[in-house]
Structure formats: structure tokens, C-alpha cells
């Protein structure tokens, strides 16, 4: 399978971290409950949130397990994750670890479940799955989480304008353009790994959203983060979004999980 990994940049989200929690689409509680059920997650299990960012998945799964390990290579993301978990009694079992998929080793495990939220595409995916095979118990699984917006819905019509603005400012920095040899979807890597039994789950919801959330969402993306754009272009994209999308009030989103277990 030929698809060069995206170059590893541990500080890529340095200035995006401050905007991530408020800007990104939250995972539906019903989705977390579904994944917990289908993977047989129990109170004695350990779970790894790999590429945890500010820790939304770590906080979501922590109440269901004995220990949650939240791992990220970005010091800024880990600082945000620690701050958001502080004072939350249900998040007291989260252990924060600095590191990336390249630091995975058997000593960190074992785990019943490894979750990744919008992070697997940044990794050497084949290498990551090989490493996880030695860290996940025989009945365990990998679960990839993401969000999307169903197309051709009136509530999502504004997204075309938002996407057009972002693409003008990204200047060719979209992650998949960095992957040599063309992009290969996650399913291909999973099917070629021991975690080849795939199930997909999704929850579609209508949610309220305003332009300031969209500003934060834009700045939370590595290709349009303040450090990537610079001060002047950051101010320009924020002003353009506020002008063009001032009247938005709602969106329809799907938060999804691809659960991969062994045969």
C-alpha cells in the first residue's frame, strides 16, 4: 500500500489549541454510548486516546473505565486538555502523556480500546496499527471518530461560502496534499491490518451555531491557524467570515465512529 505519511510536525497545532474546544463539532453522547456498548467497554478496562488534542474523547470515555490515557505530541494541546479536565470528578482517572504514534510501545498498554478523534490521518497509519496490535487485548478494538456535514441541506448552505473562504487562505496547505503517492482512505489500512472487522456508526443532529463559533473552528484548523496565517491574514480571514456568515444560526452535523476489531 503506497501512501507516504504526512510529515510529522509536533507543534502544528500550537496556536490552534486555544480555539479547538469551542470551535470543533462535539461528538454526540449517543455515539459515545454506542461505541462503549459495541466494544464491550467495562469499568476495569483501560483506554488510550491517541492524538487527544484538548481531550474531548478522553473526558467522554473516562467515566466508563478504570484509566484513560490521553496522549498528544503538542504541549499546547495537552495543557488545554489538562485545564478542561481539572476539577471534573469524572475525569480524575485521565493520565496525560506527551507523545505521538511514533512513541507507542507495549509498555504503555495494555488497552481494551484505542480511540482517535480526527487524528489518524496525521500518522504513519500502517506503522501505528502494527504498534497497536501489540498493545490492545485480543477482544479489544480501535475506534476512529470524525464529523461531517450532510450535503444538500438548506441548514448547511452556508458551508459552501465558509469552505471557499478557507481554501483561499490555506494556500495549498491542506494535509492530504502533503501525502505523497495520493491519498488512501483509512478503511484500506484497517482492512490490511489485524483490525479488519469494521463497523460504522453515526448520529445526525441539528445544532445551533453562530459566526463566532465558526471563527474559532477556522482558527482551530492547522492550515488556517494563527501561526500558519500570520497576524495580518488571521485578522483578514476573521473579518471576512464575520461579514459573510453573520446571519448563520444552525447546522446539521453527523458525528461518526469507525470501529475496527479483530476477526
The 8 nearest C-alpha neighbors of each residue, nearest first, counted from 0:
[[1, 2, 188, 187, 183, 191, 125, 3],
 [2, 0, 180, 3, 181, 183, 179, 182],
 [3, 1, 180, 179, 181, 182, 4, 178],
 [2, 4, 179, 178, 180, 1, 5, 123],
 [5, 3, 123, 178, 6, 122, 2, 121],
 [4, 6, 178, 177, 121, 7, 3, 122],
 [7, 5, 4, 8, 177, 121, 178, 122],
 [6, 8, 9, 5, 121, 122, 4, 11],
 [7, 9, 11, 10, 6, 12, 72, 5],
 [10, 8, 72, 73, 11, 7, 12, 99],
 [11, 9, 13, 12, 8, 73, 72, 74],
 [10, 12, 8, 13, 9, 221, 73, 14],
 [13, 11, 15, 10, 221, 14, 16, 73],
 [12, 14, 10, 15, 11, 75, 16, 73],
 [15, 13, 16, 12, 226, 225, 224, 17],
 [16, 14, 219, 12, 224, 17, 18, 13],
 [15, 17, 19, 76, 18, 14, 12, 13],
 [16, 18, 15, 19, 14, 79, 219, 20],
 [19, 17, 219, 215, 16, 15, 22, 21],
 [20, 18, 219, 22, 16, 23, 21, 17],
 [19, 21, 22, 18, 23, 53, 17, 55],
 [22, 20, 19, 18, 23, 215, 212, 216],
 [21, 23, 216, 215, 19, 212, 20, 18],
 [22, 24, 216, 19, 20, 21, 25, 219],
 [23, 25, 26, 22, 146, 252, 254, 21],
 [26, 24, 23, 27, 55, 254, 20, 146],
 [25, 27, 254, 28, 24, 30, 31, 146],
 [26, 28, 30, 29, 25, 254, 31, 202],
 [29, 27, 31, 30, 32, 26, 59, 33],
 [28, 30, 32, 27, 31, 33, 202, 26],
 [31, 29, 33, 27, 28, 32, 34, 202],
 [32, 30, 28, 34, 33, 29, 35, 27],
 [31, 33, 29, 35, 30, 34, 28, 36],
 [34, 32, 30, 36, 35, 31, 29, 37],
 [33, 35, 37, 31, 36, 32, 38, 30],
 [34, 36, 32, 40, 33, 38, 37, 31],
 [35, 37, 33, 39, 34, 38, 32, 40],
 [36, 38, 34, 39, 35, 33, 40, 258],
 [39, 37, 40, 36, 35, 34, 140, 139],
 [40, 38, 36, 37, 35, 41, 34, 139],
 [39, 41, 35, 38, 36, 44, 42, 63],
 [42, 40, 43, 44, 64, 39, 63, 35],
 [41, 43, 64, 65, 63, 44, 40, 62],
 [42, 44, 65, 41, 64, 45, 66, 40],
 [45, 43, 64, 65, 41, 42, 111, 40],
 [44, 46, 66, 110, 65, 67, 111, 64],
 [45, 47, 112, 67, 110, 113, 111, 68],
 [48, 46, 113, 68, 49, 67, 69, 114],
 [49, 47, 69, 114, 51, 115, 57, 113],
 [48, 50, 70, 51, 115, 47, 114, 69],
 [51, 49, 71, 118, 70, 52, 115, 48],
 [50, 52, 54, 48, 49, 71, 69, 70],
 [51, 53, 76, 54, 50, 71, 77, 80],
 [54, 52, 80, 79, 76, 51, 55, 77],
 [53, 55, 57, 80, 51, 52, 56, 58],
 [56, 54, 58, 57, 59, 53, 51, 25],
 [57, 55, 59, 58, 54, 60, 48, 116],
 [56, 58, 54, 59, 60, 55, 61, 48],
 [57, 59, 61, 55, 56, 60, 90, 54],
 [60, 58, 56, 57, 61, 55, 31, 62],
 [59, 61, 57, 58, 63, 62, 56, 64],
 [60, 62, 58, 63, 67, 64, 90, 59],
 [63, 61, 89, 60, 64, 90, 59, 58],
 [62, 64, 42, 61, 60, 41, 40, 65],
 [65, 63, 42, 44, 66, 61, 62, 43],
 [64, 66, 43, 42, 44, 45, 92, 67],
 [67, 65, 45, 92, 64, 93, 68, 46],
 [66, 68, 93, 46, 61, 45, 47, 92],
 [67, 69, 47, 94, 93, 95, 48, 46],
 [70, 68, 48, 95, 51, 96, 94, 47],
 [69, 71, 96, 49, 51, 50, 97, 98],
 [70, 72, 50, 98, 97, 51, 73, 99],
 [71, 73, 98, 99, 9, 97, 74, 70],
 [74, 72, 76, 75, 71, 9, 10, 77],
 [73, 75, 77, 76, 78, 72, 97, 71],
 [76, 74, 78, 73, 77, 13, 16, 79],
 [75, 77, 52, 79, 73, 53, 16, 78],
 [76, 78, 80, 74, 79, 75, 81, 53],
 [79, 77, 75, 81, 76, 80, 74, 82],
 [78, 80, 76, 53, 82, 77, 81, 83],
 [81, 79, 53, 77, 54, 83, 78, 82],
 [80, 82, 84, 78, 79, 83, 85, 77],
 [81, 83, 79, 85, 80, 84, 78, 77],
 [82, 84, 80, 81, 85, 79, 53, 54],
 [85, 83, 81, 82, 87, 90, 80, 86],
 [86, 84, 82, 87, 83, 81, 90, 91],
 [85, 87, 88, 84, 91, 90, 83, 82],
 [88, 86, 90, 89, 85, 84, 91, 83],
 [87, 89, 91, 90, 86, 85, 84, 92],
 [88, 90, 62, 87, 91, 61, 92, 58],
 [91, 89, 87, 88, 92, 93, 84, 58],
 [90, 92, 88, 93, 89, 87, 84, 85],
 [93, 91, 66, 90, 67, 94, 61, 65],
 [94, 92, 67, 91, 90, 68, 66, 95],
 [95, 93, 68, 69, 67, 92, 96, 66],
 [94, 96, 69, 68, 70, 93, 97, 77],
 [97, 95, 70, 69, 98, 94, 71, 68],
 [98, 96, 72, 71, 70, 95, 74, 99],
 [99, 97, 72, 71, 102, 70, 96, 100],
 [98, 100, 72, 101, 102, 71, 50, 70],
 [99, 101, 102, 103, 127, 122, 98, 49],
 [102, 100, 99, 103, 127, 98, 123, 122],
 [103, 101, 100, 99, 98, 104, 97, 130],
 [104, 102, 100, 101, 130, 105, 107, 99],
 [103, 105, 106, 107, 102, 130, 134, 108],
 [106, 104, 134, 107, 108, 133, 109, 103],
 [105, 107, 104, 108, 109, 134, 103, 133],
 [108, 106, 105, 104, 109, 103, 134, 110],
 [109, 107, 134, 110, 105, 106, 135, 104],
 [108, 110, 134, 135, 136, 107, 111, 105],
 [111, 109, 135, 45, 108, 46, 112, 136],
 [110, 112, 139, 136, 135, 45, 44, 46],
 [111, 113, 46, 140, 139, 110, 141, 114],
 [112, 114, 47, 141, 46, 48, 142, 140],
 [115, 113, 142, 48, 143, 141, 47, 49],
 [116, 114, 143, 49, 118, 48, 144, 119],
 [115, 117, 144, 118, 145, 143, 114, 51],
 [116, 118, 145, 144, 119, 115, 120, 143],
 [117, 119, 116, 120, 50, 121, 115, 122],
 [120, 118, 121, 122, 117, 115, 124, 143],
 [119, 121, 122, 118, 124, 117, 5, 185],
 [122, 120, 119, 118, 5, 123, 4, 7],
 [123, 121, 124, 120, 119, 4, 100, 5],
 [122, 124, 4, 126, 125, 127, 121, 5],
 [123, 125, 127, 122, 126, 128, 119, 188],
 [124, 126, 128, 127, 123, 188, 129, 192],
 [127, 125, 129, 124, 123, 128, 130, 101],
 [126, 128, 124, 130, 129, 125, 100, 123],
 [129, 127, 131, 125, 130, 126, 132, 124],
 [130, 128, 126, 132, 127, 131, 125, 133],
 [129, 131, 127, 128, 132, 133, 126, 103],
 [130, 132, 134, 128, 133, 129, 135, 127],
 [133, 131, 129, 130, 134, 135, 128, 193],
 [132, 134, 131, 130, 135, 105, 129, 136],
 [133, 135, 131, 109, 108, 105, 132, 110],
 [136, 134, 110, 109, 111, 139, 132, 131],
 [135, 137, 139, 111, 138, 110, 109, 134],
 [138, 136, 139, 135, 261, 111, 140, 132],
 [139, 137, 136, 140, 111, 261, 260, 135],
 [140, 138, 111, 136, 112, 137, 135, 260],
 [139, 141, 260, 112, 259, 111, 142, 113],
 [140, 142, 113, 259, 112, 258, 114, 260],
 [143, 141, 258, 114, 257, 259, 256, 113],
 [142, 144, 115, 257, 256, 114, 116, 258],
 [145, 143, 256, 116, 255, 115, 117, 142],
 [144, 146, 117, 255, 116, 254, 256, 143],
 [145, 147, 254, 253, 255, 24, 252, 148],
 [148, 146, 253, 252, 149, 254, 145, 255],
 [147, 149, 252, 253, 150, 251, 146, 155],
 [150, 148, 147, 252, 152, 151, 251, 253],
 [149, 151, 152, 148, 155, 156, 153, 147],
 [152, 150, 153, 149, 156, 155, 154, 148],
 [151, 153, 155, 154, 150, 156, 149, 251],
 [154, 152, 156, 155, 151, 157, 150, 250],
 [155, 153, 250, 152, 156, 249, 251, 157],
 [156, 154, 153, 152, 157, 250, 158, 251],
 [155, 157, 153, 158, 154, 159, 152, 151],
 [158, 156, 155, 159, 160, 161, 244, 247],
 [157, 159, 161, 160, 156, 155, 162, 163],
 [160, 158, 162, 161, 157, 163, 156, 155],
 [161, 159, 163, 158, 162, 157, 164, 243],
 [160, 162, 158, 164, 159, 163, 165, 157],
 [163, 161, 165, 159, 164, 160, 158, 166],
 [162, 164, 160, 166, 161, 165, 159, 167],
 [165, 163, 161, 167, 162, 166, 160, 168],
 [166, 164, 162, 168, 167, 163, 169, 161],
 [165, 167, 169, 163, 168, 164, 162, 170],
 [168, 166, 164, 165, 169, 170, 163, 162],
 [167, 169, 165, 166, 170, 164, 223, 236],
 [170, 168, 166, 172, 222, 171, 167, 223],
 [171, 169, 168, 172, 167, 166, 173, 222],
 [170, 172, 169, 173, 176, 166, 168, 222],
 [171, 173, 169, 222, 170, 174, 176, 177],
 [172, 174, 176, 171, 175, 222, 169, 177],
 [175, 173, 177, 176, 172, 5, 178, 222],
 [174, 176, 177, 178, 173, 182, 5, 181],
 [175, 177, 174, 178, 173, 172, 171, 179],
 [178, 176, 175, 174, 5, 179, 173, 6],
 [179, 177, 5, 175, 3, 176, 4, 181],
 [178, 180, 3, 181, 2, 177, 4, 176],
 [179, 181, 2, 1, 3, 178, 182, 183],
 [182, 180, 179, 2, 178, 183, 175, 176],
 [181, 183, 2, 175, 178, 184, 180, 179],
 [184, 182, 2, 185, 181, 187, 188, 1],
 [183, 185, 186, 187, 182, 188, 120, 189],
 [184, 186, 188, 187, 189, 183, 120, 124],
 [187, 185, 189, 188, 184, 190, 197, 183],
 [186, 188, 190, 185, 189, 184, 191, 183],
 [189, 187, 191, 185, 186, 190, 125, 192],
 [188, 190, 192, 186, 191, 195, 187, 194],
 [189, 191, 195, 187, 192, 188, 186, 194],
 [192, 190, 188, 189, 187, 195, 193, 194],
 [191, 193, 189, 194, 190, 195, 188, 128],
 [192, 194, 195, 261, 132, 191, 189, 190],
 [195, 193, 261, 260, 259, 192, 189, 196],
 [194, 196, 190, 189, 193, 197, 261, 192],
 [197, 195, 260, 259, 261, 262, 194, 198],
 [198, 196, 259, 258, 195, 260, 257, 199],
 [197, 199, 258, 257, 259, 200, 196, 256],
 [200, 198, 257, 256, 258, 197, 201, 255],
 [201, 199, 256, 255, 257, 198, 202, 30],
 [200, 202, 255, 254, 253, 256, 203, 30],
 [201, 203, 253, 254, 30, 255, 204, 27],
 [204, 202, 253, 252, 201, 254, 251, 205],
 [205, 203, 252, 251, 206, 253, 202, 250],
 [204, 206, 251, 250, 252, 249, 207, 203],
 [207, 205, 250, 249, 251, 204, 208, 252],
 [206, 208, 249, 248, 250, 209, 205, 251],
 [207, 209, 249, 248, 206, 212, 250, 247],
 [210, 208, 248, 212, 211, 247, 213, 207],
 [209, 211, 213, 212, 245, 244, 241, 214],
 [212, 210, 214, 213, 209, 215, 241, 208],
 [211, 213, 215, 22, 210, 214, 209, 216],
 [214, 212, 216, 210, 211, 215, 217, 22],
 [213, 215, 211, 217, 212, 216, 237, 210],
 [216, 214, 22, 18, 218, 212, 213, 217],
 [217, 22, 215, 213, 219, 23, 214, 218],
 [216, 218, 214, 215, 219, 220, 213, 223],
 [217, 219, 224, 215, 220, 216, 223, 15],
 [220, 218, 15, 19, 18, 216, 217, 224],
 [221, 219, 223, 218, 222, 224, 217, 15],
 [220, 222, 224, 223, 12, 11, 15, 219],
 [221, 223, 220, 169, 172, 224, 173, 227],
 [224, 222, 220, 221, 218, 228, 169, 227],
 [223, 225, 218, 221, 15, 227, 226, 220],
 [226, 224, 228, 227, 229, 233, 14, 218],
 [227, 225, 229, 224, 228, 14, 13, 230],
 [226, 228, 224, 225, 229, 223, 222, 221],
 [229, 227, 225, 232, 233, 226, 223, 224],
 [230, 228, 226, 225, 232, 231, 227, 233],
 [229, 231, 233, 232, 234, 225, 228, 226],
 [232, 230, 234, 233, 229, 235, 228, 236],
 [231, 233, 235, 234, 228, 229, 230, 236],
 [234, 232, 230, 236, 235, 231, 228, 225],
 [233, 235, 231, 237, 232, 236, 238, 230],
 [234, 236, 232, 238, 233, 237, 239, 231],
 [237, 235, 239, 233, 238, 234, 232, 240],
 [238, 236, 234, 240, 235, 239, 214, 241],
 [237, 239, 241, 235, 236, 240, 234, 242],
 [240, 238, 236, 242, 241, 237, 243, 235],
 [241, 239, 243, 237, 242, 238, 244, 236],
 [242, 240, 238, 245, 239, 244, 243, 210],
 [241, 243, 239, 240, 245, 244, 238, 237],
 [242, 244, 240, 241, 245, 239, 160, 246],
 [245, 243, 246, 241, 240, 242, 247, 210],
 [244, 246, 241, 210, 242, 247, 243, 240],
 [245, 247, 244, 248, 210, 209, 243, 242],
 [248, 246, 209, 244, 245, 249, 210, 208],
 [247, 249, 208, 209, 207, 246, 250, 210],
 [250, 248, 207, 208, 206, 247, 154, 205],
 [249, 251, 154, 155, 206, 205, 252, 207],
 [250, 252, 205, 204, 206, 148, 154, 155],
 [253, 251, 148, 204, 203, 147, 250, 205],
 [254, 252, 203, 147, 202, 146, 148, 255],
 [253, 255, 146, 202, 26, 201, 145, 27],
 [256, 254, 201, 145, 200, 144, 146, 253],
 [255, 257, 144, 200, 143, 199, 258, 142],
 [256, 258, 199, 143, 142, 198, 259, 200],
 [257, 259, 142, 198, 197, 141, 256, 199],
 [260, 258, 197, 141, 194, 196, 140, 195],
 [261, 259, 140, 194, 196, 195, 139, 141],
 [260, 262, 194, 193, 196, 195, 259, 140],
 [261, 196, 260, 195, 194, 193, 138, 259]]
